[in-house]
Amino acid sequence: MLSRTADNLFWMCRYTERAENTARMLDVNLQMSLLPQDAQTREGSWNAVLRISELQGLYHAKHAVISPQDVLQYMVRDPENPSSIYTCMRAARENARAVRGSLTTEVWETYNTTWLELLKHLHTGLLERNPGEFFEWVKFRSHLARGVTIGTMLEDEALYFLRIGMHLERADNTARMLDVKFHERDGNGAPPSGSQQQQQQQDGRADGNGSGGLQSEFYRWSALLSSVSGLEIYRKVYRDVITPDRVAELLILHPDMPRSLLASMREVSEDLARVSNQRSTETQRRAGMLCAELQFGRVEDILHSGLHQYLEHFLDRINDLGNRISQDFLVPLSA
């Protein structure tokens, strides 16, 4: 396969996944903002949205303060924001158009229709009237694109490059979500252990002020799980109260959780093996090592060494993999 074609396919699916992830993050944050909370907590929550995508500097270059309305507009509409839903869907459609001959008619029509419908929704003000409906539409179109691709594309290199882009972006987003949400919680990224949580609960009951704090914690972790479609999965796997340790375990190490780091990296590693060439040996080795570390890792060891440090290192390795994939198969990134 030509490197230019592989590059377009890789980024087409990666941008679609990014748009979906942005919609998930904004939708959950909007729902959380409806709960009783002080101004500082509300601002911190919307600031976290920018931190996840590393957009704080770009945002503050345009806006003096952080407000829900400004963040929503910036993350959805702004054509100069590289991670806005508008920018991602436009890039996905342009990449699809560039390799139209490598796609089935159904896949191309899905991407093209998604772009045209996005323009219509933004023009008619669906985001302002009903943001929840708009974000559900974004997620639905991403699901549709993924389903049509799997259901109609030949299982060859084109499909494998699509899948590599999707799962690499998914792993990156899950790691960022975890890192920011845990770091946001207590400033150092280290969640309390089970015994510490029990002690906090006892202290709260003793002074009569524990109910609000515990409820807030429940909603916080429920929101994080909902943002990656993991709330129902958590209940099936653990059948118990939501705790930070188990949230981390589910989203990092659980092999059957579709958006976990392990599940995503396992798919990346397997698809890299399918498209391997003479230059990709080292890239495959690094992907395989990362996958093996996740497969045999333990959440206790990760938390003991520091979750924030672990996820930062993981993101560095994901970025390295993306660069190496670009050098081995795609159009190399400009320096």
RAMO-V12849 format. One record per residue. SS is DSSP state (H for helix, E for strand, C for the rest). D_CENTER is the distance of its C-alpha to the mean C-alpha in whole Angstrom. Layout:
ss	d_center
SS	D_CENTER
SS	D_CENTER
This chain:
ss	d_center
C	28
C	29
H	26
H	26
H	25
H	22
H	21
H	20
H	19
H	16
H	15
H	16
H	13
H	11
H	11
H	11
H	8
H	7
H	9
H	8
H	5
H	7
H	10
H	8
H	8
H	11
H	13
H	13
H	14
H	17
H	18
H	18
C	20
C	23
C	23
C	26
C	25
C	27
H	26
H	25
H	22
H	21
H	21
H	19
H	17
H	16
H	16
H	13
H	11
H	13
H	13
H	9
C	9
C	13
C	15
H	17
H	20
H	20
H	20
H	23
C	24
C	25
C	25
C	27
C	25
C	22
C	22
H	20
H	22
H	21
H	18
H	17
H	19
H	18
H	14
H	15
C	19
C	19
C	20
C	20
C	17
C	15
C	11
C	13
H	13
H	17
H	16
H	13
H	15
H	19
H	18
H	16
H	20
H	22
H	20
H	21
H	25
H	25
C	25
H	27
H	29
H	27
C	25
C	27
H	28
H	26
H	23
H	24
H	25
H	22
H	20
H	23
H	24
H	20
H	21
H	24
H	23
H	20
H	23
H	26
H	23
H	23
H	27
H	28
C	26
H	23
H	21
H	24
H	25
C	23
H	19
H	18
H	20
H	18
H	14
H	16
H	17
H	14
H	12
H	16
H	16
H	13
H	14
H	18
H	17
H	15
H	18
H	21
H	20
H	20
H	23
H	25
C	24
C	27
C	25
C	26
H	24
H	23
H	21
H	20
H	19
H	16
H	15
H	15
H	13
H	10
H	10
H	10
H	7
H	5
H	7
H	6
H	3
H	5
H	7
H	7
H	7
H	10
H	11
H	12
H	13
H	15
H	16
H	17
H	19
H	22
C	21
C	21
C	18
C	21
C	21
C	24
C	25
H	27
H	30
H	29
H	27
H	31
H	33
H	31
H	31
H	35
H	35
H	34
H	36
H	39
H	39
C	38
C	34
H	32
H	31
H	29
H	27
H	26
H	25
H	23
H	21
H	21
H	19
H	17
H	16
H	16
H	14
H	11
H	12
H	12
H	9
C	7
C	11
C	12
H	15
H	18
H	17
H	18
H	21
H	22
H	21
H	23
C	25
C	25
C	24
C	21
C	21
H	18
H	20
H	19
H	15
H	15
H	17
H	15
H	11
H	13
H	16
C	16
C	17
C	17
C	14
C	12
C	8
C	10
H	10
H	14
H	13
H	11
H	13
H	16
H	16
H	15
H	19
H	20
H	20
H	21
H	24
H	25
C	25
C	26
C	29
C	31
C	29
C	26
H	27
H	26
H	22
H	23
H	24
H	21
H	19
H	21
H	22
H	18
H	18
H	21
H	21
H	18
H	20
C	23
C	21
C	22
H	20
H	24
H	24
H	20
H	21
H	24
H	24
C	21
H	17
H	17
H	19
H	17
H	13
H	15
H	17
H	14
H	12
H	16
H	16
H	13
H	14
H	18
H	17
H	15
H	19
H	21
H	20
H	20
H	24
H	25
C	24
C	23
C	24
C	24
C	22
C	25
C	26
